[in-house]
Structure formats: C-alpha cells, structure tokens
Amino acid sequence: MSRPSRCGGQASVETVALLPLVVLVAALLWQALLVGQAASLAGSAARGAARAQAVGADPAAAARAALPARLRRGLAVRPRESEVRVRVRVPAVVGGGSVLAVSARAHLQRQVP
C-alpha cells in the first residue's frame, strides 16, 4: 500500500489562488473590447453627424441615432463649419460608471441645393 501524498490539495489551492488573476485579466480584456467598440461606433456617429450637417439637418440627432442607448448617455457633439467632432464615454465593465472617453471626427463639405 502506498502512503497518501501530503501535496494532494496543492492543485486546488493553486487554482483558488489564481482565480482572482484570471477574473481580472478577463475584465481587462472585456474593457478593452468595449473601448474598441465605442471608438468604432464614435466614428460611425461622427460620419452620420457630418452627413446630416452637410445637408442642413441636426448633427446631434444623427449622431444619437447611430449609437446604441448605452453610449448615448455620454455623447457630446461639436459641429464646426466643415467638421463634426463626436465624444463618447466608454462604460465601465465593473461599477457602471465610465472609464474614459473616445472621440472621432469627420469632414464633409456642405451640399448646395
């Protein structure tokens, strides 16, 4: 008969010790994906706002329409003569606030009717 090993629970202890690190890395990766998606959507909103401004419509309404409801809360639209800047706050994965903001700008020439 063999004697039981004293290290029998070592794998369980190591797994429990590494779980917070795995959760932290997963949360950071998810947050990075949210930042990328917000940047892409901010670019789409800026292009839509610039198109609306070029034809004389409301650029802020066009930018809002291009964004999902979660990103509309932190939307800031700054139309200028030939460009529109859009700033979107990125929601935090944990806590429900916002982590940072991403911005995009688009240029379009005003269309003469």
Kinemage of the C-alpha trace (Angstrom):
@kinemage 1
@onewidth
@group {chain A} dominant
@subgroup {mainchain}
@vectorlist {calphas} color= white
{ca met a 1} P 0.000 0.000 0.000
{ca ser a 2} L 1.162 3.466 -0.801
{ca arg a 3} L 1.005 6.314 1.644
{ca pro a 4} L -1.164 9.320 0.819
{ca ser a 5} L 0.752 12.275 -0.509
{ca arg a 6} L 0.964 15.456 1.561
{ca cys a 7} L 0.578 17.573 -1.609
{ca gly a 8} L -2.831 16.202 -2.549
{ca gly a 9} L -4.661 19.543 -2.300
{ca gln a 10} L -1.965 21.686 -3.866
{ca ala a 11} L -3.699 21.904 -7.246
{ca ser a 12} L -6.908 23.086 -5.616
{ca val a 13} L -5.085 25.756 -3.628
{ca glu a 14} L -3.234 26.974 -6.727
{ca thr a 15} L -6.490 27.162 -8.683
{ca val a 16} L -8.195 29.174 -5.958
{ca ala a 17} L -5.171 31.474 -5.705
{ca leu a 18} L -5.145 32.127 -9.466
{ca leu a 19} L -8.890 32.705 -9.874
{ca pro a 20} L -8.766 36.435 -8.963
{ca leu a 21} L -5.989 36.966 -11.508
{ca val a 22} L -7.958 35.160 -14.213
{ca val a 23} L -11.058 37.236 -13.437
{ca leu a 24} L -9.018 40.464 -13.507
{ca val a 25} L -7.446 39.627 -16.878
{ca ala a 26} L -10.859 38.717 -18.304
{ca ala a 27} L -12.345 42.012 -17.070
{ca leu a 28} L -9.463 43.997 -18.575
{ca leu a 29} L -9.855 42.227 -21.913
{ca trp a 30} L -13.609 42.868 -21.893
{ca gln a 31} L -12.977 46.546 -21.108
{ca ala a 32} L -10.506 46.770 -23.997
{ca leu a 33} L -13.156 45.301 -26.310
{ca leu a 34} L -15.663 47.902 -25.100
{ca val a 35} L -13.185 50.702 -25.795
{ca gly a 36} L -12.626 49.386 -29.324
{ca gln a 37} L -16.332 49.080 -29.990
{ca ala a 38} L -17.007 52.565 -28.628
{ca ala a 39} L -14.261 54.013 -30.833
{ca ser a 40} L -15.709 52.319 -33.899
{ca leu a 41} L -19.234 53.470 -33.082
{ca ala a 42} L -17.999 57.015 -32.381
{ca gly a 43} L -16.530 57.066 -35.886
{ca ser a 44} L -19.846 55.948 -37.356
{ca ala a 45} L -21.692 58.577 -35.324
{ca ala a 46} L -19.263 61.284 -36.492
{ca arg a 47} L -19.747 60.309 -40.138
{ca gly a 48} L -23.526 60.316 -39.714
{ca ala a 49} L -23.426 63.688 -37.980
{ca ala a 50} L -21.217 65.131 -40.722
{ca arg a 51} L -23.592 63.862 -43.408
{ca ala a 52} L -26.529 65.405 -41.555
{ca gln a 53} L -24.703 68.708 -41.186
{ca ala a 54} L -23.788 68.708 -44.887
{ca val a 55} L -27.452 68.571 -45.900
{ca gly a 56} L -28.624 71.007 -43.220
{ca ala a 57} L -30.060 68.533 -40.693
{ca asp a 58} L -29.314 68.257 -36.963
{ca pro a 59} L -25.903 66.594 -36.478
{ca ala a 60} L -26.531 65.754 -32.809
{ca ala a 61} L -29.713 63.842 -33.657
{ca ala a 62} L -27.905 61.934 -36.399
{ca ala a 63} L -25.059 61.025 -34.031
{ca arg a 64} L -27.539 59.852 -31.367
{ca ala a 65} L -29.337 57.698 -33.920
{ca ala a 66} L -26.064 55.971 -34.862
{ca leu a 67} L -25.276 54.912 -31.285
{ca pro a 68} L -26.787 52.250 -29.031
{ca ala a 69} L -28.659 53.518 -25.961
{ca arg a 70} L -25.793 52.667 -23.593
{ca leu a 71} L -23.421 55.040 -25.390
{ca arg a 72} L -25.920 57.855 -25.937
{ca arg a 73} L -25.697 58.930 -22.296
{ca gly a 74} L -22.152 60.231 -22.649
{ca leu a 75} L -22.499 61.693 -26.135
{ca ala a 76} L -21.071 65.126 -26.928
{ca val a 77} L -21.341 66.504 -30.469
{ca arg a 78} L -19.402 69.601 -31.540
{ca pro a 79} L -20.264 70.719 -35.059
{ca arg a 80} L -17.944 73.172 -36.748
{ca glu a 81} L -18.009 74.668 -40.194
{ca ser a 82} L -16.601 71.704 -42.121
{ca glu a 83} L -16.170 69.043 -39.443
{ca val a 84} L -18.041 67.352 -36.650
{ca arg a 85} L -16.387 66.000 -33.515
{ca val a 86} L -18.127 63.308 -31.506
{ca arg a 87} L -17.091 62.267 -28.000
{ca val a 88} L -18.473 59.114 -26.373
{ca arg a 89} L -17.884 57.945 -22.815
{ca val a 90} L -16.950 54.268 -22.537
{ca pro a 91} L -18.969 52.397 -19.905
{ca ala a 92} L -17.018 50.534 -17.239
{ca val a 93} L -17.276 46.761 -17.061
{ca val a 94} L -17.440 46.942 -13.272
{ca gly a 95} L -19.177 49.689 -11.347
{ca gly a 96} L -21.488 51.073 -14.012
{ca gly a 97} L -19.672 54.394 -14.458
{ca ser a 98} L -17.467 55.402 -17.324
{ca val a 99} L -13.776 54.668 -17.612
{ca leu a 100} L -12.684 57.067 -20.300
{ca ala a 101} L -13.925 58.764 -23.422
{ca val a 102} L -13.134 58.196 -27.074
{ca ser a 103} L -13.621 60.734 -29.808
{ca ala a 104} L -13.849 60.823 -33.563
{ca arg a 105} L -14.205 63.491 -36.188
{ca ala a 106} L -15.492 63.571 -39.715
{ca his a 107} L -15.287 66.112 -42.533
{ca leu a 108} L -17.870 66.733 -45.218
{ca gln a 109} L -18.420 69.709 -47.424
{ca arg a 110} L -21.797 71.413 -47.187
{ca gln a 111} L -24.033 70.403 -50.097
{ca val a 112} L -25.540 73.254 -52.072
{ca pro a 113} L -29.152 72.533 -53.134
